[in-house]
């Protein structure tokens, strides 16, 4: 990594309609909205917030941020707290 270059901490943003408000089961897996993969938490959070605000009228629609960098390298203690 070059000097001044930020370490990539990949985050996935996705969402979909839940079967019920008290579960994490999606109504239709084929209809999941894969928003994208982002290089850091801040940009992932911005995308998540935008999508969540666009679907605020649908109580069953939920968007999530997945910390992919933690799954790719779970033993790396140098990762940020995001």
N, C-alpha and C positions, 0 to 999 in steps of 0.2 A: 504494500500500500504506500503510495507517494505521500510525502510530507504535506500536511494540511488537508489530506483527503479523509473524509469521514468514513468510519467503519459502517458497512451496510448491515442493518438489523432488519431483515425482511419481515413484512407484515402483510397478511392477506385480509381483505375486506370482502365480506359476502353477506347475503341476506336472503330471506325467504319468508313465506307465510307459514306460521305455526298452526298446528291442528287445534290447539287450545292455548289459552293464556297461561296455564299452569304446567306446560310441558315444553320440552325442547325438541319435539318431533315436528318435522316439516311436513306440510300438507302435500307438496309435490316436489320431489327431489329434482325432477327434470326442469322445473321452473326456477331453481335457485339463481339468484342474481350474483354473479361473480364480478364484483366491482373492479378488483385488480390487486396486484402485488406492489407494495410500496417500500422504498428503501429505508424508511424510519417511521417511528411511531407518530410523529407530528403530522406527516403527510397522510398516513393511514387514518388518523383521527379526523382530519379535515374531510377526507372522502366519506368516512363513516357518518359524520355529522350531517353532511350534505344529503346523503341518501336517506338517513333517518328523518330529516326534516321534510323531505319530499313525500314520505309515506306516513306522516303523522296521523292522517285520517283513518288509517287502517290499523286497528289495535293489534291485529294478529301478525302484522309485518314487523320483522326484527332484523337488524343488521348487527354483525359481529366483527371484531378485530381478532385475528389469530396471530399470535407471536410465532411466526415460522422459524425465526432464528433460534428460538429455544428448543424447537423440535429437531432442527438440523444439527445442533451442537449443544445438547443439554448439560454438558459438563464444563462449559466455558464460563468461568467466574468473572471474566472481564466485561461481560455484557452490561449494558445500562439497565436501570430499574424500570424501563418502560415495558 
